[in-house]
Each structure stands twice: as C-alpha cells, then as structure tokens.
Amino acid sequence: TSYLNRIIVLNLPDKLAIRRGLGQQVNKRTKDRYHVEFNPAPSSVKQSDLSRSNSNKLDMLQYMLANYTDNQPALEEWFKRFDNAQFIEGTNTISNLVTKVEEILSLSISPPLPARSVCLETPDNVTDAKQSAGDGEKPVVRPGDIGWEYCSRPVPEEVCNFLARLWDSTEEHYIATCKEAFSALRQTQHISCKYIYQMRVEFREYLRRPDQKQVIVTQFQKKYNELSADLRADNEVKAEFHLQVDELKKDRLWEISDTRKHSAELERAHIMENHW
C-alpha cells in the first residue's frame, strides 16, 4: 500500500519549459517571484530590485531536461507501482492548473471511516483461544488481523475524544514531516543537478586547455619553409626531414598527448572519488 495519495505529473513541452525557466525573476528585497512573460512584476517594483533566478541559465535548463528525458521511462515505470499517477497538461494557465490540481487532491482524500468499537480480549477469552489452538484448531485472531470480528460494544466518550485528538496530532505531524522530507529531497536534487552540471562544464574546460603542440608544429613548419627549393629536392634532405617528422610526432607530440591524457584521467578519478 502506498502512502502517496496521488502522484501528479505535468506534461510540458521542452520549449515552453525553457521559456518559463528563462523568464524567472526574484525581488531581492521581498524575495517575491515573478516571470517576465507569464507573471510580470507590478509597475511599483523597481527594475533594479529584480534579478534573474540562479537556475535559469539556458545550458543548465537543457541539461536538466535531457536528464529528465533519459530517466522518464524509469520514472513512469516507478509511477505504475503506486497506481495513482495523474498526468495533466502543463500548457494551461496557472489558474487552470491550480483548479485541476485541487480537483485531483479533493478526490484523492478518502472520507473518514465511521467509528467502530471492538471487542477486546479478556483473560478468559485468551485462555480459551490458546486451549483451542492447542487442540489443533485455527490460531487466535488478533485485533486488526484478517478475520477479526467487530462488535457493537460502546466505547466511552473520553476514550473517543482522546483517540480523536491523538489521530489529529499524528496526522498533522505526518503531513508536516512529509512536506519537510519532500522539500529536502527536491532541494537536494536541485543542488546535485547544479553540482554535476558545473563539474561537467569545468572538466570540459579542463580538457580544452591550450598546450604547446601547435607551437612546436609551427616552429617545425617555419624551419622547413626556410630551406631553399634546391635543398628540398635533395633525397638526403628529404630523408632527414622525414626522420625529424617521425621524431617530432613520437617524441614530442605524442608525449604531450599522453601527458594530457594521464592528467585528465587523474582529474576524472579525483572528481569520481570526491565524496561530495
């Protein structure tokens, strides 16, 4: 049995998601959130007080959408386990989405069960049940087990009031704890996604750092161009330059490439072993 009453999934095209993400604004004083296109800030708010959201970079949004697309089949398969997923179109206006979500949540809340009193076991009943079980009959059925029979014995009013208060307190604590847990999970996911994206960008820039290979090739080319046309036609000079090309390729260029590869592998291992 799932403790999630309803899973709501908003279907939204990638282009619209990027439009909504890029237009987010935050008031630096009041922390109120606005959107350039869908929820503009009122005229009383100064433009100098508005700042773009930290998560509305185009390449960051594209990375998050690609990550969601890759994991979408696994998510939908996971949703099927609960048999309570509701897919709605996210292209509607915010007011329509809020109304639709409220309708789904109102149908998901089960009505309270009528209060029932139970026949509690007395010492005589327990003794008789144990004796019956010892004679080869079915074992005793405990309250809440399948086959437990309820009866109409009255429950004192003070017990009902105490249980009702206890249930309300337990429910409020459960809901508050779930909200905190889901909020923490979402925050952790957001921070993790930003960290992974930043690591990918930094590692890509690390791989693209300049080296001396082009400088070495340019110097060799300049040295070759300084030879006269008569020397270039000489077979011994050709053989010498072919030898120098092989030495340049194997001893210098390949050495630089191997060194860069080794350092890149060390950097990759450092990122993978970082217990962030």
N, C-alpha and C positions, 0 to 999 in steps of 0.2 A: 504494500500500500504506500502510495506516495504522500509525503507531507506537503507537496506543492499542489494547491488547489487548481491552479491554472497556469500554463506557460503561454505567454503572448509573444508572437514573433511578428515583427513589422517587415513586410516585403517592400523594398525600396530600391529603385534603380541606382546604379553607381553614380551616374552623372548628377542626379538630384541629391544624393548623399554628399557629393563633393561640393555642390552649390551651398547646401545647408552648413557644411563644415567650414568652408572658407569664409562665410559671411558672419561668423560669430564675433560678438563684441562684448566686452566686460567693462562696467563702470568701475574705475579704480578707487573711487570713494565709497560708493554704496554696495559694490560687488554685484549689482544687478546685471542680468544678462540680456542682450539684445541681438538682433540679426539685421544686417543691412537691408536684406530684401524682404524677409518674411515677418520680422518684428522690429521695425526701426525704432531707434531711441527717440523719445519726445524732443521737441524743439527746445525745451528748457535745459536739456543736458548739453553741456559744452563738449565740443569735439575733442578738446584737449584732455578731457576726463575719460575718454573711451580708448580702449586698447584692444588689439586683436587677441583672441584666445591663444594659449600656448600650443594647443593641439590642432591648429587649423592650417598647418603647412601642407601644401599640395602633395609633395612626395611622401609625407607622413600619412596622409589620408589614403593615398594609393596603396601604400604598404599594408595598412590595416584592412582595406577592402580585399586586397589579394590574399591576405592571411585568412580572412573570413570565408572567401570563396573556396580556398583549399580545404577548409575544415567543415564546410557546410554539409556535405553528405554524412559525415560522422555525427554532426550535431542533430540533424534530422533523425538519424537512426537512434540517437540517445533520447530524443523527444518522444519517439514512439513507445518507449518503455513505460512512460507515465500515462499515455493515452488521454492526455488532457491539454495538448497543444492547440492553440488557436492562432491561425495565420490571418492577418488582416493587412489591407493595403495601406502602406505608409505614405502614399502620394496625396492623401486627403489633407484638408486643412487641420490645424492643431485643434480647433474646437470640435470638429467631427471625430478626430482621433480620440480625444478625451471622452466624448459621448460614447463612442464604440467600446472603449476600454471599460468605462463604468458599467455598461450593459453586460459585458462579459463577466466582470467581477461580481455583479449583483446576482447573476445566475450561478456563479461558482460557489457562493456561500450557501451552505446547507442549512435548512431550518433547524432550530434546536429540537432535540429529541424530547418527548414527554417524560416527565419524571416518573420513575418506577421504583417501587420498593422491592427489596429482595428478602428472601427467607434465609437468614443467617443460620449457620450450622450451630447446633447446641452440642454439648459434650455427649449427650445420649445418641444424637444422630451420627456423630463422628464414630462413636464406638460401634453402632450397628453397621455403619458403612464399612468399617475395617473388617468386621466379622464376615460381612457378606463377600468382601473382596477375598478374604482368606478361604472362603468356601468355593472359590473358582468362578465367582460372578464378575461382572464388569467393575473396574475400579471406581472409586468415588469421584464424582464430578465436582470440581471447584467452581466458585463464582467467576463468571467470565468465560469459562470453557464452553465448548460446543456441547449442547445437551443440557445445560443448566436451566432449570425451570424457575421462572419468576412467579411470585405470588402477590397477593393484594394486602399484605400486612402494612399497616400505617407506619409512616416514618415521622418521628417527632419534628415539629416545626423548627426548633432550634437547630436540629441536625441539618435540615434542608437549607436554612439560612447560612449556616457555616459552610456547607458544601458549595452553595452558590457563590459565596464570597471567595472561597478558595479557587473555584473554577475561573471566576473573572480575573483574579490575580494571576493565576497560572497562564491564562490566555494572553493577558497584557504583557507579561514577561516574555512569553514565547514569541509574540509578534515583534516586540522591541528587539529581542535578540536576533530574530531572523533579519530584520531591517539592518541591524548593525553588521551582521555577517555578510549579507548580500552587498552592502555598501563597501565593506572592506575587500571583498572579492573583486568587485568592479574596479576599485581604486588600485588594487594590486595588479590586475590585468592591464589597466591603462599604463601604470608605471613600467611594468615589464615590457609592454609593447614598445614604449618610447625608448627604453634602455636597449632593447635588441635592435631597434632601428638605428639608434645612434652608434651602436657598436658596428653595425654593417657599414654605415657611412664612413666611420673613422678607419675601419680596416680597408675599405676600398681606396680611400685616400692614401693609406699607408702603402698599398700595392702600387699606386701610381706615382710614388715619389721619384724624382729625377735621379739619374745615375750618370756615369762617365762613358757609357758605351758610345753614344753619338759623338762625343768629343774625340774619342780615340779613332773612330771611323773617319771623322772629318780630317784629323791630322794625317792619317794614312793616305787619304784621298789627295790632300794637298801635296804630300810628298811625291805621290805618283804623277801628279799633274806638272810638277816642276821638271820632270825628265823631258829631254828633247825627243822628238819623233824618231830620230835615228836610233837612240838607245832603246826605245820601246820595241823596235823591230828586232832587236838582237835576241837570239834564242836564250843565251845565258842570262841576260837581264830578265827575260820572261820567267825563266825557271826560278830565279832568285825572288821575284815578286810573288810567284805562286807559293813559294815556301813561306814568305813573310805573311801572306794571306792566311795560310793554314795555321801558322804560329799565332797570328792575331786572333783568329777565331777560337782556337783551342785553349791557348794560354791566357788570354786576356778577356775576351768577350764571354766565353763560356764560364770562366772563373767568376766574373761579375754576376752572371745569371745564377750560377749555383749558390753564390753567397747570398744573393737576394732571396732565392728560394728557401734557403736554410733559415734566414732571419724571419721570413714570412711564416714558415711553419712554426717557429718558436713563438711568434706573436699570436698565431692562431691557438696554439696549445695554452698560452697564457690566458687568452680570453675564455677558452673552454673550461679551464681549471679554476677560473675566478669564481669563488663561492659567493656570488652576489645574491 
